[in-house]
Amino acid sequence: MAQRIFNFSAGPAVLPVPVLEEAREALLSFGNTGIGILEHSHRGKAFIKVLEDVDARFRELANIPSNYKILFLGGGASTQFYQVPMNLLTKADTADYLITGSWAEKASKDAKRFGKVHITCSSADRNFSYIPDTVAYSEAPAYVHYTSNNTLFGTQFKAPPTPPAGVPMICDMSSDMFCRPVDVSKYGLIYAGAQKNLGPAGVTVVIIRDDLIARGAVDIPAMLQYRTHAENDSCYNTPPCFSIYVVGLVLKWIQAQGGLAAMEARNEAKAGQLYAALDNSKLFKPTAAKTSRSLMNVTFVTGNEELDNKFVAFAKERGMDGLKGHRSVGGMRASIYNAFPSDGVEALVGAMAEFEAANPPA
């Protein structure tokens, strides 16, 4: 087997090695069933036990109240861009959206198909390099939607916004779910594509309060109603079984590391080391405002595209892949999710110092 290298990809992203090892063993036989995890029926006792275990681990890790359902859906987080307003927004309603990046923009555009959208704030004026300080809500929004971490631009909300009293808050947590403690009771609905911080691609987790399930539209296809999946324990149709199973392994791994508070400390240490190196560098510069820097995605540039590309190749030669930044920002992006090892950050910091010594700024 080829030696594993440091994977800085923004997603699908690095998974814990113990998770990969356990999943590998389960491919031929899940436990002592003699049937591989990929082959089990979603209605069989073995997989139903997986679903129950994953649900319980979610609830334990985040202290999720009993009046919330945890759904495991297909379609990626992008499907939630329209499934949320399709269920919760009418032509007579207004939904409030905080625009802090491309994913939030796309979510707001899909919402306009179903009702009115009010933009409460936007950081587009500086290429989404910061989280706005002020938010102006509409008079009576049906819900407030924001994206907690902006993968492309390396920004993250340090704390959730405060919506008007009684207004449900909805959050796309795809790229920072469980990187730190979260108070689920502040939200009406949280959704997250698993492939960045929770598991492999293929499953989207939706945590939704019971009253929003009941409030959802009934004149839309059954597969797009949250109540359909809530009433059928995410098994109305065949769910993404293997992805759900691996998410459960990741949750078990987080618990073994000490839970969400331990994850936050771990992530702050990794990000702090990398940002300190960037702040002290004369060649590399972070692109996100200091008060808005992400713990998950660190974006930086040299200011010279040719030099940026040269560093990406330089790092790849040293066993570091996935560092090329998104085209909307350019430069480099180091995604250091929960499972990314601290020695990978140390290797990157060392490579940056070595590269800067060989390419001193003019």
C-alpha positions as CSV (number, residue, x, y, z in Angstrom):
1,M,0.0,0.0,0.0
2,A,1.3,3.5,-0.9
3,Q,2.3,5.6,2.1
4,R,-0.4,8.1,3.2
5,I,0.5,11.7,2.7
6,F,-0.9,14.9,4.2
7,N,-4.3,15.6,2.6
8,F,-5.2,19.3,2.8
9,S,-8.2,18.9,0.4
10,A,-11.3,20.9,1.2
11,G,-13.6,18.0,0.6
12,P,-14.0,15.1,0.3
13,A,-11.4,15.4,3.0
14,V,-9.2,13.5,5.4
15,L,-10.7,10.9,7.7
16,P,-9.2,9.5,10.9
17,V,-7.0,6.5,10.2
18,P,-8.8,4.3,12.9
19,V,-12.1,5.0,11.1
20,L,-10.6,3.9,7.8
21,E,-9.2,0.8,9.4
22,E,-12.5,-0.2,11.0
23,A,-14.4,0.5,7.8
24,R,-12.0,-1.7,5.8
25,E,-12.6,-4.6,8.1
26,A,-16.4,-4.1,7.8
27,L,-16.3,-4.3,4.0
28,L,-16.1,-8.1,4.0
29,S,-18.1,-8.8,7.1
30,F,-19.9,-6.3,9.3
31,G,-19.2,-7.6,12.8
32,N,-19.9,-11.4,12.7
33,T,-22.8,-11.2,10.2
34,G,-20.8,-12.6,7.3
35,I,-22.2,-9.8,5.1
36,G,-20.2,-6.7,4.3
37,I,-21.5,-3.3,5.4
38,L,-22.0,-2.3,1.7
39,E,-24.3,-5.3,1.2
40,H,-26.6,-5.1,4.2
41,S,-30.3,-4.3,3.6
42,H,-31.3,-0.9,5.0
43,R,-34.3,-2.6,6.5
44,G,-32.3,-5.4,8.2
45,K,-31.5,-5.5,11.9
46,A,-27.8,-4.9,11.4
47,F,-28.3,-1.6,9.6
48,I,-31.2,-0.4,11.8
49,K,-28.8,-0.8,14.7
50,V,-26.2,1.4,12.8
51,L,-28.9,4.1,12.4
52,E,-29.8,3.9,16.1
53,D,-26.2,4.1,17.1
54,V,-25.4,7.1,14.9
55,D,-28.5,9.0,16.2
56,A,-27.5,8.3,19.8
57,R,-23.9,9.5,19.2
58,F,-25.1,12.7,17.6
59,R,-27.4,13.4,20.5
60,E,-24.8,12.6,23.1
61,L,-22.0,14.7,21.5
62,A,-24.1,17.8,21.0
63,N,-26.7,17.3,23.8
64,I,-29.4,17.4,21.1
65,P,-32.9,17.9,22.7
66,S,-35.6,15.2,22.3
67,N,-37.8,17.6,20.2
68,Y,-35.3,17.4,17.3
69,K,-35.1,14.7,14.6
70,I,-31.8,13.7,13.0
71,L,-32.3,12.9,9.4
72,F,-29.8,11.3,7.0
73,L,-30.5,12.4,3.4
74,G,-29.0,12.3,0.0
75,G,-28.4,15.1,-2.5
76,G,-25.6,16.9,-0.7
77,A,-26.0,20.2,1.2
78,S,-26.8,21.9,-2.1
79,T,-30.2,20.1,-2.1
80,Q,-30.9,21.8,1.2
81,F,-30.6,25.2,-0.5
82,Y,-34.0,24.5,-2.1
83,Q,-35.4,21.9,0.3
84,V,-35.4,24.4,3.2
85,P,-37.4,27.1,1.4
86,M,-39.6,24.6,-0.4
87,N,-40.7,23.4,3.0
88,L,-40.6,26.6,5.1
89,L,-41.2,29.5,2.7
90,T,-44.3,30.7,0.8
91,K,-44.7,33.4,-1.8
92,A,-46.1,35.6,0.9
93,D,-43.1,35.1,3.2
94,T,-39.7,36.7,3.5
95,A,-36.6,34.7,4.5
96,D,-33.5,36.5,5.7
97,Y,-30.1,35.4,4.4
98,L,-26.6,36.4,5.6
99,I,-24.3,36.4,2.6
100,T,-20.8,35.6,3.5
101,G,-19.7,33.5,0.6
102,S,-20.6,31.6,-2.6
103,W,-22.6,28.8,-0.8
104,A,-24.7,31.4,1.0
105,E,-25.3,33.2,-2.3
106,K,-26.4,30.0,-4.0
107,A,-28.7,29.2,-1.1
108,S,-30.4,32.6,-1.3
109,K,-30.9,32.3,-5.0
110,D,-32.7,29.0,-4.6
111,A,-34.9,30.5,-1.9
112,K,-36.1,33.2,-4.3
113,R,-37.9,30.5,-6.3
114,F,-40.3,30.0,-3.4
115,G,-40.7,33.4,-1.6
116,K,-39.1,36.7,-1.0
117,V,-35.5,37.0,0.2
118,H,-34.0,39.8,2.3
119,I,-30.2,40.1,2.4
120,T,-29.4,41.1,6.0
121,C,-25.7,41.7,5.3
122,S,-23.0,40.8,2.7
123,S,-19.2,40.7,2.6
124,A,-19.1,40.6,-1.2
125,D,-17.5,44.1,-1.3
126,R,-14.2,42.6,-0.1
127,N,-14.4,39.2,-1.9
128,F,-16.0,37.6,1.3
129,S,-12.8,38.1,3.3
130,Y,-14.7,38.9,6.5
131,I,-17.8,38.3,8.5
132,P,-19.9,41.4,8.8
133,D,-20.4,43.0,12.2
134,T,-23.9,44.3,11.6
135,V,-27.0,42.5,10.5
136,A,-30.3,44.2,9.4
137,Y,-33.2,41.7,9.7
138,S,-36.5,42.2,7.9
139,E,-39.7,42.9,9.8
140,A,-41.0,39.4,10.2
141,P,-38.8,36.8,8.5
142,A,-40.0,33.2,8.1
143,Y,-36.5,32.1,9.1
144,V,-32.9,33.4,9.2
145,H,-30.2,31.4,7.2
146,Y,-26.5,31.6,7.5
147,T,-23.4,29.6,6.5
148,S,-21.2,29.1,9.6
149,N,-17.9,28.5,7.8
150,N,-16.9,29.6,4.3
151,T,-14.7,27.0,2.8
152,L,-13.6,29.0,-0.3
153,F,-12.7,32.2,1.5
154,G,-11.4,30.9,4.9
155,T,-13.8,32.8,7.1
156,Q,-16.0,31.5,10.0
157,F,-18.5,32.9,12.4
158,K,-17.0,33.0,15.9
159,A,-20.5,32.9,17.4
160,P,-23.9,32.4,15.7
161,P,-26.0,35.5,14.8
162,T,-29.0,36.4,17.0
163,P,-32.2,36.4,15.0
164,P,-35.3,38.2,16.0
165,A,-37.2,36.6,18.9
166,G,-39.2,33.5,17.9
167,V,-37.7,33.3,14.4
168,P,-36.1,30.0,13.5
169,M,-32.4,30.1,12.7
170,I,-31.1,27.8,10.0
171,C,-27.5,27.0,9.4
172,D,-25.4,25.4,6.8
173,M,-22.6,23.8,8.9
174,S,-21.2,21.6,6.2
175,S,-17.6,22.5,6.7
176,D,-17.3,23.1,10.5
177,M,-20.0,20.8,12.0
178,F,-18.6,19.5,15.3
179,C,-15.3,21.3,15.1
180,R,-16.4,22.9,18.4
181,P,-19.4,22.7,20.8
182,V,-22.7,23.7,19.3
183,D,-25.9,24.7,21.2
184,V,-28.5,23.0,18.9
185,S,-31.4,24.5,20.9
186,K,-30.5,27.9,19.3
187,Y,-31.4,26.5,15.8
188,G,-34.6,25.4,14.1
189,L,-32.6,23.4,11.5
190,I,-28.9,22.6,10.9
191,Y,-27.7,20.8,7.8
192,A,-24.3,19.6,6.8
193,G,-22.8,17.6,3.9
194,A,-20.7,15.0,5.6
195,Q,-17.7,15.0,3.3
196,K,-15.8,17.8,5.0
197,N,-15.8,17.2,8.7
198,L,-18.2,14.4,9.5
199,G,-17.5,11.5,7.1
200,P,-17.4,10.6,3.4
201,A,-19.4,12.1,0.6
202,G,-22.9,10.7,0.0
203,V,-24.9,11.7,3.1
204,T,-26.3,15.0,4.4
205,V,-27.2,15.3,8.0
206,V,-30.3,17.4,8.9
207,I,-31.1,18.2,12.5
208,I,-34.5,19.7,12.6
209,R,-36.9,20.8,15.3
210,D,-40.3,19.0,15.4
211,D,-42.4,22.1,14.9
212,L,-40.6,22.9,11.6
213,I,-41.3,19.4,10.4
214,A,-45.0,19.9,11.2
215,R,-45.0,23.3,9.6
216,G,-43.5,22.1,6.3
217,A,-45.4,22.2,3.0
218,V,-47.6,19.3,2.1
219,D,-48.1,20.1,-1.6
220,I,-44.5,19.1,-2.6
221,P,-43.1,15.7,-3.6
222,A,-42.9,13.2,-0.7
223,M,-39.2,12.9,-1.0
224,L,-38.7,16.6,-0.5
225,Q,-40.8,16.8,2.7
226,Y,-38.9,16.6,5.9
227,R,-41.9,14.8,7.6
228,T,-41.5,11.9,5.1
229,H,-38.0,11.2,6.3
230,A,-38.8,11.9,10.0
231,E,-41.8,9.5,10.0
232,N,-39.7,6.7,8.3
233,D,-36.4,7.1,10.3
234,S,-34.5,8.2,7.2
235,C,-35.5,4.9,5.4
236,Y,-38.4,6.0,3.2
237,N,-36.1,5.0,0.4
238,T,-32.7,3.4,0.5
239,P,-30.5,5.8,2.3
240,P,-26.7,6.2,1.7
241,C,-26.0,3.3,4.1
242,F,-22.2,3.1,3.9
243,S,-21.7,6.9,4.3
244,I,-24.0,6.8,7.4
245,Y,-22.0,4.0,8.9
246,V,-18.7,5.9,8.4
247,V,-20.2,9.0,10.0
248,G,-21.0,6.8,13.0
249,L,-17.4,5.8,13.2
250,V,-16.2,9.4,13.0
251,L,-18.6,10.3,15.8
252,K,-17.2,7.4,17.9
253,W,-13.7,8.7,17.1
254,I,-14.6,12.3,18.3
255,Q,-16.0,10.8,21.5
256,A,-12.7,8.9,22.0
257,Q,-10.7,12.2,21.6
258,G,-12.7,13.8,24.4
259,G,-15.8,15.2,22.6
260,L,-16.4,18.6,21.1
261,A,-14.6,20.7,23.6
262,A,-11.5,18.6,23.0
263,M,-12.0,19.0,19.3
264,E,-12.2,22.8,19.6
265,A,-8.9,22.9,21.6
266,R,-7.2,20.7,19.1
267,N,-8.4,22.8,16.1
268,E,-7.5,26.1,17.8
269,A,-4.0,24.7,18.4
270,K,-3.5,23.6,14.7
271,A,-5.0,26.8,13.2
272,G,-3.1,29.0,15.7
273,Q,0.2,27.5,14.7
274,L,-0.5,28.0,11.0
275,Y,-1.8,31.5,11.4
276,A,1.2,32.5,13.5
277,A,3.5,31.3,10.8
278,L,1.6,33.3,8.2
279,D,1.6,36.5,10.4
280,N,5.3,36.2,10.8
281,S,6.1,35.5,7.2
282,K,7.3,38.2,4.8
283,L,6.2,36.1,1.8
284,F,2.9,34.4,2.6
285,K,-0.1,36.4,3.7
286,P,-3.5,35.2,5.0
287,T,-6.5,36.4,2.9
288,A,-9.2,36.4,5.6
289,A,-9.6,39.3,8.1
290,K,-8.0,38.5,11.4
291,T,-11.3,38.6,13.3
292,S,-13.0,36.2,10.9
293,R,-10.4,33.5,10.4
294,S,-11.6,30.0,10.0
295,L,-10.3,27.1,12.1
296,M,-11.1,24.7,9.2
297,N,-9.8,26.4,6.0
298,V,-6.8,28.6,6.1
299,T,-6.4,30.6,2.8
300,F,-3.2,32.5,1.9
301,V,-1.3,33.9,-1.0
302,T,2.2,35.2,-2.0
303,G,0.7,37.9,-4.2
304,N,2.3,36.3,-7.2
305,E,0.3,33.6,-9.0
306,E,3.4,32.0,-10.5
307,L,5.0,31.8,-7.1
308,D,1.8,30.4,-5.6
309,N,1.8,27.6,-8.1
310,K,5.5,27.0,-7.5
311,F,4.8,26.6,-3.8
312,V,1.9,24.2,-4.4
313,A,4.2,22.0,-6.4
314,F,7.0,22.4,-3.8
315,A,4.7,21.2,-1.1
316,K,3.4,18.3,-3.1
317,E,6.9,17.0,-3.6
318,R,7.2,16.9,0.2
319,G,4.0,14.8,0.7
320,M,1.4,17.6,1.0
321,D,-1.5,17.6,-1.4
322,G,-4.7,19.6,-1.9
323,L,-3.2,23.0,-1.2
324,K,-4.2,24.8,-4.4
325,G,-6.7,27.5,-3.5
326,H,-10.1,27.9,-5.1
327,R,-10.1,30.0,-8.3
328,S,-12.2,32.7,-6.6
329,V,-9.4,33.4,-4.2
330,G,-6.3,31.9,-5.8
331,G,-3.2,31.1,-3.8
332,M,-3.3,28.3,-1.3
333,R,-5.9,26.8,1.0
334,A,-5.0,24.4,3.8
335,S,-8.1,22.6,5.0
336,I,-7.3,21.3,8.5
337,Y,-10.5,19.6,9.6
338,N,-11.0,17.6,12.8
339,A,-9.2,14.5,11.5
340,F,-6.2,16.4,10.0
341,P,-3.1,15.6,12.1
342,S,-1.1,18.3,13.9
343,D,2.1,17.0,12.4
344,G,0.7,17.8,9.0
345,V,0.5,21.5,10.1
346,E,4.0,21.3,11.3
347,A,5.1,19.9,8.0
348,L,3.4,22.7,6.1
349,V,4.9,25.4,8.4
350,G,8.3,23.9,7.8
351,A,7.8,23.8,4.0
352,M,6.7,27.4,4.0
353,A,9.9,28.5,5.9
354,E,12.0,26.5,3.5
355,F,10.3,27.9,0.5
356,E,10.5,31.5,1.7
357,A,14.3,31.1,2.4
358,A,14.8,30.0,-1.2
359,N,12.4,32.6,-2.6
360,P,12.9,35.7,-0.4
361,P,10.5,38.6,-1.2
362,A,12.0,41.5,-3.1
